[in-house]
Amino acid sequence: MTAANAPRRPIYLDHQATTPTDPRVTEAMLPWFREKFGNPASPHAYGAEAEKAVETARAEIAALIGAEPREIVFTSGATEANNLAIKGAVRFKGAPASRVVTFATEHKCVLESVEALRREGAEVSVLPVERDGLVDLARLAEAIGLRTVLVSVMAANNEIGVVQPVAEIGALCRSRGVLFHTDAAQAAGKVPIDVGEMGIDLLSISGHKLYGPMGVGALYVRRRPRVRLEPLFSGGGQERGFRSGTLPTPLCVALGVAVRIAREGMDEEGARLRGLRDRLHAAIRAQLPDVVLNGDAERRLPGNLNLSFPGVDARDLIPALGDIAVSSGSACTAASVEPSYVLRALGVDDRLAAASIRFGLGRWTSAAEIDYAAEQVVRTVVRLRAAGTGATGFDRRVETS
């Protein structure tokens, strides 16, 4: 594929931001908007039909992570699940008597949740990561004290794709008697997870990160030993009292189908994406040998590639790519764009961080698209460098996820 016969629609390489809903998921979901519209809590045939569908979906989610169905709590997404897990666990114990440990590369909703707990009187420790994005287990062990209630470490990073040593973290937390929460929004359905083997007490999932719809997610809450949470919402006591509110049956059904598809095809899809990712990296590096890979080269999601292009501003590179849909590692604030806080946490300097692009490959990414994308990236970087477009200030807004 060459520039002369480029595809009519942009090539989508931003699957860490969101994934397209799998047509099989959409097909399974639609009847629950129309013919099968009962409230799963209603005591009649329509309600029973909806309740059965919800419980089937709950069992599918449990099977993905090695849990029991009754340990799965439906939420509106991973942001709500993270808030419920972190705030719920600490508030149940009492924030002023608690300590929370997390890392500087966590998703913003995790960092903001622990900051909210700090304002409530909790002691908060936000630890640095290593240059490759991985946590230092010795540093984590030192940070866990007598007052520590919870450790929160994401399974896979949304920007650099680094997969953390979750089992080792879980074993450490279990040995110290503290709860271990992991944000698995990026990892679930892409890399194997077993909550029992990995010592996970709380785990968050997002539907639209694994080819389900937006607006639905789940939180795993361990029953034995029992994890207690203070709910965020007051209401009718649905979802074991953890999350009141009428369940959105169509979205629950969709999430169940999405995780089943992901579980059944995980190994094959992972191998295919890993090959395409390495093909993209090699093709770019062959023409641009100074390109920098951000994050550990091996311990990363199969479809993630985060690269810095010295001497080029990502704010110029992204729109110049035209029919290649990628995102920057930059984080938006209300007034400005600054270099990614994740890359800063890795020790990447601001100028290089501002030259960084995240490529997220997905279920329908083809080899032809990868070859075309590599060609376009190389051509565009060379052109921008020749024009003298460098990574300088950070005062313009870009779209990020």
C-alpha positions as CSV (number, residue, x, y, z in Angstrom):
1,M,0.0,0.0,0.0
2,T,1.4,3.4,-1.0
3,A,0.4,7.0,-0.7
4,A,-1.2,6.8,-4.1
5,N,-3.8,4.2,-3.1
6,A,-4.2,5.2,0.5
7,P,-7.4,3.9,2.3
8,R,-10.5,6.1,2.2
9,R,-10.9,6.1,6.0
10,P,-8.1,6.9,8.4
11,I,-6.2,3.9,9.7
12,Y,-7.1,3.6,13.4
13,L,-4.1,3.1,15.6
14,D,-5.5,4.5,18.9
15,H,-6.9,1.3,20.5
16,Q,-5.6,2.3,24.0
17,A,-8.0,5.3,23.9
18,T,-11.0,3.2,22.8
19,T,-11.8,0.1,20.7
20,P,-14.5,-0.2,18.1
21,T,-17.4,-2.3,19.4
22,D,-17.2,-5.7,17.9
23,P,-20.2,-6.4,15.6
24,R,-20.9,-9.6,17.5
25,V,-21.2,-7.6,20.6
26,T,-23.5,-5.1,19.0
27,E,-25.7,-7.9,17.6
28,A,-26.0,-9.5,21.0
29,M,-26.8,-6.2,22.7
30,L,-29.5,-4.8,20.5
31,P,-32.5,-7.1,21.4
32,W,-32.1,-5.9,25.1
33,F,-33.0,-2.4,24.0
34,R,-36.1,-3.4,22.2
35,E,-37.9,-6.7,22.8
36,K,-36.2,-7.8,26.0
37,F,-36.5,-4.5,28.0
38,G,-37.3,-5.7,31.5
39,N,-35.7,-4.4,34.6
40,P,-33.5,-7.2,36.0
41,A,-34.8,-6.5,39.5
42,S,-38.5,-6.8,38.5
43,P,-40.4,-9.9,39.8
44,H,-42.0,-11.0,36.5
45,A,-41.1,-12.8,33.3
46,Y,-39.5,-9.7,31.7
47,G,-37.4,-9.1,34.8
48,A,-36.4,-12.7,35.1
49,E,-35.3,-12.8,31.5
50,A,-33.1,-9.7,32.0
51,E,-31.7,-11.0,35.3
52,K,-30.7,-14.3,33.7
53,A,-28.9,-12.4,30.9
54,V,-27.1,-10.2,33.4
55,E,-26.0,-13.2,35.4
56,T,-24.7,-14.9,32.3
57,A,-22.6,-11.8,31.6
58,R,-21.4,-11.7,35.1
59,A,-20.2,-15.3,34.8
60,E,-18.3,-14.5,31.6
61,I,-16.5,-11.6,33.2
62,A,-15.6,-13.8,36.2
63,A,-14.2,-16.5,33.9
64,L,-11.9,-14.0,32.2
65,I,-10.1,-13.3,35.5
66,G,-10.5,-16.5,37.4
67,A,-13.1,-15.1,39.8
68,E,-16.5,-16.2,41.1
69,P,-19.6,-14.6,39.4
70,R,-20.8,-13.1,42.7
71,E,-17.5,-11.3,43.0
72,I,-18.2,-9.2,40.0
73,V,-19.9,-5.8,40.4
74,F,-21.1,-3.9,37.4
75,T,-20.1,-0.2,37.0
76,S,-20.3,2.5,34.4
77,G,-16.6,1.9,33.5
78,A,-13.1,1.6,35.0
79,T,-13.1,5.2,36.3
80,E,-16.1,4.4,38.6
81,A,-14.6,1.0,39.5
82,N,-11.3,2.6,40.5
83,N,-13.0,5.2,42.6
84,L,-15.2,2.6,44.3
85,A,-12.2,0.3,45.0
86,I,-9.8,3.0,46.3
87,K,-12.2,5.3,48.1
88,G,-14.5,2.5,49.2
89,A,-11.7,0.5,50.8
90,V,-10.1,3.4,52.6
91,R,-13.3,5.0,53.8
92,F,-14.5,1.8,55.2
93,K,-11.4,1.6,57.4
94,G,-11.5,5.4,58.0
95,A,-9.3,7.7,56.0
96,P,-7.5,9.5,58.9
97,A,-6.3,6.1,60.1
98,S,-5.2,4.9,56.7
99,R,-2.3,4.9,54.3
100,V,-2.5,4.4,50.5
101,V,0.4,3.5,48.3
102,T,0.4,4.0,44.5
103,F,2.7,5.0,41.7
104,A,3.3,8.2,39.6
105,T,2.3,6.5,36.3
106,E,-1.2,5.5,37.4
107,H,-4.3,6.7,35.5
108,K,-5.5,10.1,36.5
109,C,-8.6,8.7,38.1
110,V,-6.5,6.7,40.5
111,L,-4.2,9.6,41.3
112,E,-7.1,11.9,41.8
113,S,-8.9,9.4,44.0
114,V,-5.9,9.1,46.3
115,E,-5.5,12.9,46.4
116,A,-9.2,13.1,47.5
117,L,-8.4,10.7,50.3
118,R,-5.4,12.8,51.3
119,R,-7.7,15.7,51.7
120,E,-9.9,13.5,53.9
121,G,-6.9,12.9,56.2
122,A,-5.4,9.7,54.7
123,E,-1.6,9.4,54.3
124,V,-0.7,9.0,50.7
125,S,2.5,7.7,49.1
126,V,2.9,8.2,45.3
127,L,6.1,6.2,44.4
128,P,8.3,6.7,41.4
129,V,8.8,4.0,38.7
130,E,12.0,2.9,37.0
131,R,13.2,4.2,33.7
132,D,11.5,1.3,31.9
133,G,8.2,2.1,33.6
134,L,8.3,-0.9,35.9
135,V,7.8,-0.7,39.7
136,D,10.6,-1.3,42.1
137,L,9.3,-4.1,44.4
138,A,11.9,-3.2,47.1
139,R,10.8,0.4,47.1
140,L,7.1,-0.7,47.3
141,A,8.0,-3.0,50.2
142,E,9.6,-0.2,52.1
143,A,6.5,2.0,51.6
144,I,4.0,-0.4,53.1
145,G,3.7,0.4,56.8
146,L,1.4,-0.6,59.6
147,R,-1.3,1.9,58.6
148,T,-1.3,0.9,55.0
149,V,-4.8,-0.2,53.9
150,L,-4.4,-0.4,50.1
151,V,-1.8,-0.6,47.3
152,S,-3.0,0.3,43.8
153,V,-0.9,-0.5,40.8
154,M,-2.3,-0.7,37.2
155,A,-1.8,-4.0,35.4
156,A,-0.8,-2.3,32.1
157,N,-0.2,1.4,31.5
158,N,-2.5,3.2,29.1
159,E,0.3,5.3,27.6
160,I,3.4,3.2,27.4
161,G,1.8,-0.3,27.6
162,V,4.1,-1.6,30.3
163,V,2.8,-4.7,32.0
164,Q,3.6,-4.7,35.7
165,P,4.7,-7.8,37.8
166,V,1.2,-8.1,39.2
167,A,1.7,-11.6,40.8
168,E,4.8,-10.4,42.6
169,I,3.0,-7.3,43.8
170,G,0.0,-9.4,44.9
171,A,2.3,-11.7,46.9
172,L,4.0,-8.8,48.6
173,C,0.7,-7.2,49.6
174,R,-0.7,-10.5,50.8
175,S,2.3,-11.1,53.0
176,R,1.9,-7.7,54.6
177,G,-1.9,-8.0,55.1
178,V,-2.9,-5.1,52.8
179,L,-5.4,-4.9,50.0
180,F,-4.1,-5.0,46.4
181,H,-6.1,-3.1,43.8
182,T,-5.2,-3.2,40.1
183,D,-6.6,-1.1,37.3
184,A,-6.8,-3.7,34.5
185,A,-8.7,-1.6,32.0
186,Q,-5.9,-1.9,29.5
187,A,-4.8,-5.5,30.4
188,A,-8.1,-7.4,30.7
189,G,-8.7,-9.5,27.7
190,K,-5.2,-8.8,26.3
191,V,-2.9,-10.6,28.8
192,P,-3.8,-13.4,31.1
193,I,-5.1,-12.5,34.6
194,D,-6.0,-14.8,37.4
195,V,-7.0,-12.9,40.6
196,G,-6.4,-16.0,42.8
197,E,-2.9,-16.8,41.5
198,M,-2.0,-13.1,41.5
199,G,-3.3,-12.2,44.9
200,I,-5.6,-9.5,43.6
201,D,-8.3,-8.2,46.0
202,L,-9.9,-5.6,43.7
203,L,-9.7,-5.3,39.9
204,S,-11.2,-2.8,37.5
205,I,-12.4,-3.5,33.9
206,S,-13.6,-1.2,31.2
207,G,-15.9,-2.3,28.4
208,H,-14.7,0.0,25.6
209,K,-11.1,-1.0,26.0
210,L,-11.9,-4.6,24.9
211,Y,-14.3,-4.1,22.0
212,G,-17.4,-3.6,24.1
213,P,-19.5,-0.4,24.4
214,M,-18.7,2.7,26.3
215,G,-20.5,3.3,29.6
216,V,-20.0,-0.1,31.2
217,G,-17.3,-1.8,33.3
218,A,-16.9,-4.0,36.3
219,L,-15.1,-4.2,39.6
220,Y,-14.0,-7.5,41.0
221,V,-14.3,-7.6,44.8
222,R,-12.8,-10.6,46.6
223,R,-15.2,-12.5,48.9
224,R,-12.6,-14.8,50.7
225,P,-10.9,-13.2,52.5
226,R,-13.7,-10.7,52.3
227,V,-13.0,-7.2,51.1
228,R,-15.3,-4.5,52.6
229,L,-16.0,-1.3,50.8
230,E,-18.0,1.8,51.6
231,P,-20.3,2.4,48.5
232,L,-20.1,5.6,46.5
233,F,-23.8,5.7,45.8
234,S,-26.8,5.5,48.1
235,G,-29.9,3.7,46.8
236,G,-31.6,0.3,46.5
237,G,-28.6,-1.8,47.4
238,Q,-28.1,-3.5,44.0
239,E,-24.8,-5.3,43.3
240,R,-24.4,-6.7,46.9
241,G,-24.9,-3.2,48.2
242,F,-21.7,-1.9,46.6
243,R,-23.3,-0.1,43.6
244,S,-26.9,0.9,43.8
245,G,-28.8,1.7,40.7
246,T,-30.8,-0.2,37.9
247,L,-28.4,-2.3,35.9
248,P,-28.2,-1.4,32.2
249,T,-29.0,-4.9,30.8
250,P,-28.0,-4.2,27.2
251,L,-24.6,-2.9,28.3
252,C,-24.0,-5.8,30.8
253,V,-24.9,-8.3,28.1
254,A,-22.5,-6.6,25.7
255,L,-19.6,-6.6,28.2
256,G,-20.2,-10.3,28.8
257,V,-20.0,-11.1,25.1
258,A,-17.0,-8.9,24.7
259,V,-15.0,-10.6,27.4
260,R,-15.9,-14.0,26.1
261,I,-14.6,-13.2,22.7
262,A,-11.5,-11.7,24.2
263,R,-10.9,-14.7,26.4
264,E,-11.3,-17.2,23.6
265,G,-9.0,-15.4,21.2
266,M,-6.5,-13.9,23.5
267,D,-3.5,-16.0,22.7
268,E,-3.9,-15.9,18.9
269,E,-4.7,-12.2,18.8
270,G,-1.8,-11.4,21.2
271,A,0.7,-13.2,19.0
272,R,-0.7,-11.5,15.8
273,L,-0.6,-8.0,17.4
274,R,2.9,-8.5,18.8
275,G,4.1,-9.3,15.3
276,L,2.5,-6.3,13.8
277,R,3.8,-4.0,16.6
278,D,7.3,-5.2,16.1
279,R,7.0,-4.9,12.3
280,L,5.9,-1.2,12.7
281,H,8.7,-0.5,15.1
282,A,11.3,-2.1,12.9
283,A,10.1,-0.3,9.8
284,I,10.2,3.1,11.5
285,R,13.6,2.5,13.2
286,A,15.2,1.3,9.9
287,Q,14.6,4.8,8.4
288,L,14.7,6.8,11.7
289,P,17.4,5.2,13.8
290,D,17.2,7.9,16.5
291,V,13.6,7.0,17.4
292,V,13.2,6.3,21.1
293,L,11.0,3.5,22.5
294,N,9.3,4.5,25.8
295,G,8.8,1.7,28.3
296,D,10.1,-1.7,28.7
297,A,10.7,-3.4,25.3
298,E,9.4,-6.9,26.4
299,R,7.0,-6.4,29.3
300,R,4.4,-4.5,27.3
301,L,0.9,-5.0,25.8
302,P,1.1,-6.8,22.4
303,G,-0.5,-3.9,20.5
304,N,1.2,-0.9,22.2
305,L,4.1,1.1,20.9
306,N,5.1,4.5,22.4
307,L,7.8,6.3,20.4
308,S,9.6,9.6,20.7
309,F,10.8,11.3,17.5
310,P,13.6,13.8,18.4
311,G,13.3,17.2,16.8
312,V,9.6,16.9,16.0
313,D,6.7,18.3,18.0
314,A,3.9,15.7,18.3
315,R,1.3,18.6,18.1
316,D,2.6,19.1,14.5
317,L,3.2,15.4,13.7
318,I,-0.3,14.1,14.6
319,P,-2.3,16.3,12.3
320,A,0.4,16.1,9.6
321,L,-0.1,12.3,9.5
322,G,-3.5,12.9,8.0
323,D,-5.1,9.5,7.5
324,I,-3.3,7.8,10.4
325,A,-5.2,8.1,13.7
326,V,-2.8,8.1,16.6
327,S,-2.5,10.0,19.9
328,S,0.0,12.0,21.8
329,G,1.4,11.1,25.2
330,S,0.5,14.7,26.3
331,A,-2.1,15.3,28.9
332,C,-4.7,18.0,28.6
333,T,-5.4,20.6,31.2
334,A,-8.0,23.3,31.0
335,A,-5.6,25.9,29.6
336,S,-2.6,24.1,28.2
337,V,-0.9,21.0,27.0
338,E,2.1,19.7,29.0
339,P,4.4,16.8,28.3
340,S,2.9,13.5,29.5
341,Y,3.2,13.0,33.2
342,V,3.8,9.3,32.6
343,L,6.8,10.0,30.4
344,R,8.1,12.5,32.9
345,A,7.8,9.9,35.6
346,L,10.1,7.7,33.5
347,G,12.7,10.5,33.4
348,V,12.1,11.5,29.8
349,D,12.9,15.2,29.4
350,D,10.2,17.6,28.3
351,R,11.4,18.1,24.8
352,L,11.5,14.4,24.0
353,A,8.2,13.8,25.8
354,A,6.6,16.4,23.6
355,A,7.9,14.5,20.6
356,S,6.1,11.3,21.6
357,I,3.4,9.3,19.8
358,R,1.3,6.4,21.1
359,F,0.4,3.7,18.5
360,G,-2.3,1.3,19.6
361,L,-2.9,-1.6,17.3
362,G,-6.2,-3.6,17.5
363,R,-8.3,-6.5,16.4
364,W,-8.7,-5.4,12.8
365,T,-5.3,-3.8,12.2
366,S,-3.8,-5.4,9.1
367,A,-0.2,-5.8,7.9
368,A,-0.9,-3.5,4.9
369,E,-2.1,-0.8,7.3
370,I,1.0,-1.2,9.4
371,D,3.3,-0.9,6.3
372,Y,1.4,2.2,5.1
373,A,1.5,3.8,8.6
374,A,5.2,3.3,8.9
375,E,5.8,4.8,5.5
376,Q,3.7,7.8,6.3
377,V,5.3,8.4,9.7
378,V,8.8,8.3,8.3
379,R,7.9,10.6,5.4
380,T,6.2,13.1,7.7
381,V,8.9,13.1,10.3
382,V,11.6,13.7,7.7
383,R,9.5,16.6,6.2
384,L,8.9,18.2,9.5
385,R,12.5,18.0,10.5
386,A,13.5,19.6,7.2
387,A,11.1,22.4,7.9
388,G,12.6,23.0,11.3
389,T,9.5,22.0,13.3
390,G,10.8,21.1,16.7
391,A,9.4,20.3,20.1
392,T,9.5,23.7,21.8
393,G,6.6,25.1,24.0
394,F,3.6,23.5,25.5
395,D,0.9,26.1,25.1
396,R,-1.4,24.5,22.6
397,R,-4.3,22.1,23.1
398,V,-4.4,18.6,21.5
399,E,-6.9,15.8,21.7
400,T,-5.7,13.1,24.1
401,S,-7.1,10.1,25.9
